[in-house]
Amino acid sequence: MSTPTALADQQLAVVDVQGNGQQPPEIVDIAVLPIEPAAVVRQASMRVWLVRPTRPITPRVTHDVHGIRNSDVLACPGWARVADEVHASIRGRVLVAHNAAVELRVIAAHLPAWRPSLVLDTARLARRVWPGLPGGYGLSRLATHAGLHAPHIQPGERRHRAGYETWMTGQLLFALALSSGLTWEQLVDAARVPDHDPESA
């Protein structure tokens, strides 16, 4: 993906997290796609971590959401072992996610010392760029509307897995930026998560 002009000077991190279904949720799957200024974005640059939670993954989210079973993460590192890597991958970058308040709240709970300077939500942006879209503003509906292509699926990847969702969100961000012709400032105005402190998200 070639970076649209409106994003060409920005350092972004597109993210998605999947949880264990407990409250508060623990991350079991997280992906980060870094977007560098004026760079071509490739799927190979995306980082994906499977994480073993301290509490079990509930059957509901295994069956209805991401398909990750407790046995899939049994041999994976716990959060403490991957936290520094995840932090390094998003530190100093604008956070981008679909329905971003959810991702923000979960990641901030796992990384208490991290606070992004800016959080952009592709669902908010899509409502501005494509108002009144039939079928709503879920990621799958928007991907279909924009004619986006699914990533090259790795074993175990599917919709609602972090790698898949992150790549599709990155493509959607680019499609929205290109089709709207918005400047960076206009894009921020349309997509910014207001008062993005996790307590108010």
C-alpha positions in Angstrom: 0.0 0.0 0.0 1.4 3.4 -1.0 0.8 6.1 1.7 -1.8 8.7 0.8 -0.6 12.3 0.7 -2.6 13.2 3.8 -0.7 10.6 5.8 2.7 11.0 4.2 4.4 12.9 7.0 2.9 10.9 9.9 4.1 8.0 12.1 1.1 5.8 12.7 0.4 2.5 14.4 -2.7 0.6 13.2 -3.7 -1.9 15.9 -6.3 -4.5 16.8 -6.6 -6.5 20.0 -8.6 -9.6 20.8 -9.4 -10.6 24.4 -10.2 -13.6 26.6 -13.8 -12.6 27.2 -13.2 -11.9 30.9 -13.8 -8.6 32.7 -11.6 -6.8 32.6 -10.4 -8.3 29.4 -6.9 -9.7 28.9 -5.2 -9.6 25.5 -4.7 -12.9 23.8 -4.0 -11.6 20.3 -2.6 -8.2 19.3 -1.3 -6.9 16.0 0.5 -3.6 15.2 1.0 -2.3 11.6 3.5 0.6 11.7 3.1 3.2 9.0 6.2 5.3 8.3 6.3 8.7 6.6 6.1 8.4 2.8 6.7 4.6 2.9 5.1 1.7 1.1 3.3 -0.4 3.7 3.7 -4.1 3.4 2.0 -6.9 5.3 5.4 -8.3 6.3 6.0 -5.2 8.4 3.1 -6.1 10.7 3.9 -7.6 14.1 1.5 -10.1 15.7 1.6 -11.6 19.2 -0.4 -14.4 20.7 -0.5 -14.1 24.5 -1.3 -16.6 27.2 -3.8 -14.9 29.6 -3.8 -15.5 33.4 -7.5 -16.3 33.2 -9.1 -18.7 30.7 -10.5 -17.7 27.3 -14.2 -18.0 27.6 -16.0 -20.5 25.3 -18.3 -17.6 24.0 -15.5 -15.6 22.5 -13.7 -18.7 21.2 -16.9 -19.8 19.4 -18.5 -16.4 18.5 -15.5 -14.1 17.9 -11.9 -15.0 17.2 -11.8 -18.8 17.5 -8.7 -18.8 19.7 -8.8 -21.7 22.2 -7.0 -22.0 25.5 -4.9 -24.8 24.0 -3.8 -22.4 21.2 -2.1 -20.0 23.7 -0.9 -22.6 26.3 2.7 -22.4 25.1 2.6 -18.7 24.3 4.4 -16.0 26.4 2.4 -14.2 29.1 1.8 -10.4 28.7 4.9 -9.5 30.9 7.2 -11.1 28.3 5.8 -9.2 25.3 4.8 -5.9 26.9 8.1 -4.2 26.1 8.0 -5.2 22.4 4.4 -4.1 22.0 5.2 -0.8 23.8 8.2 -0.2 21.5 6.0 -0.8 18.4 3.4 1.9 19.3 5.4 4.4 21.4 5.5 7.9 19.8 3.0 7.0 17.1 -0.5 8.1 16.4 -2.8 5.1 17.3 -5.3 4.1 14.6 -8.0 1.4 15.1 -11.6 0.6 14.1 -13.9 1.6 17.0 -10.7 2.8 18.6 -12.0 3.5 22.1 -12.1 -0.2 22.7 -8.5 -0.8 21.6 -7.3 2.2 23.5 -9.0 1.2 26.7 -7.6 -2.4 26.6 -4.0 -1.5 25.6 -3.8 1.4 28.1 -4.8 -1.1 30.9 -2.0 -3.4 29.8 0.6 -0.6 29.4 -0.1 1.9 32.2 2.9 4.1 31.4 1.8 4.6 27.7 -0.4 7.4 26.6 -0.8 8.2 22.9 -0.7 11.8 21.7 -3.6 11.2 19.3 -6.1 8.3 18.6 -7.9 8.0 15.2 -10.9 5.9 14.7 -11.6 4.6 11.1 -15.3 4.0 12.0 -15.7 7.7 12.9 -13.8 8.7 9.7 -16.0 6.4 7.5 -19.1 8.1 8.9 -17.8 11.4 7.8 -16.6 10.3 4.4 -19.5 7.9 3.5 -22.5 9.3 5.4 -25.6 7.2 5.5 -23.9 4.0 4.3 -26.5 1.2 4.1 -25.5 -1.8 6.3 -23.7 0.2 9.0 -20.0 0.9 9.7 -18.6 -2.4 10.8 -15.2 -3.2 9.4 -16.4 -6.0 7.1 -19.1 -3.9 5.7 -16.7 -1.0 5.0 -14.1 -3.4 3.5 -16.7 -4.6 1.1 -17.9 -1.1 0.2 -14.3 0.0 -0.4 -13.4 -3.2 -2.4 -10.6 -4.1 -0.1 -8.6 -7.3 -0.4 -8.1 -9.6 2.5 -4.5 -10.2 3.6 -2.7 -13.4 2.6 -4.1 -15.6 5.3 -1.6 -17.4 7.6 -2.5 -20.6 9.4 -5.1 -19.8 12.1 -5.9 -16.4 10.6 -9.5 -15.3 9.9 -11.9 -12.5 10.5 -11.7 -11.2 14.1 -8.1 -12.3 14.4 -5.8 -9.4 15.2 -3.6 -9.6 12.2 -6.5 -9.8 9.8 -8.4 -6.9 11.4 -5.3 -4.7 11.6 -4.4 -5.2 8.0 -8.0 -4.5 6.9 -8.1 -1.4 9.1 -4.9 -0.1 7.6 -6.3 -0.6 4.1 -9.5 1.1 5.1 -7.6 4.1 6.5 -5.8 4.5 3.2 -9.0 4.1 1.1 -10.8 6.7 3.2 -7.9 9.2 2.9 -7.7 8.7 -0.8 -11.4 8.8 -1.6 -12.1 11.8 0.6 -9.2 14.1 -0.4 -9.1 15.3 3.2 -5.9 17.0 4.5 -4.2 15.6 7.6 -5.9 18.3 9.7 -9.3 17.6 8.3 -8.8 13.8 8.7 -7.9 14.3 12.4 -10.9 16.5 12.9 -13.1 13.7 11.4 -11.5 10.7 13.0 -10.1 11.8 16.4 -11.3 10.0 19.5 -12.3 12.9 21.8 -10.9 13.0 25.3 -8.9 9.9 24.6 -8.0 9.3 28.2 -8.9 5.6 28.8 -11.2 6.5 31.7 -13.4 8.5 29.4 -13.2 6.3 26.3 
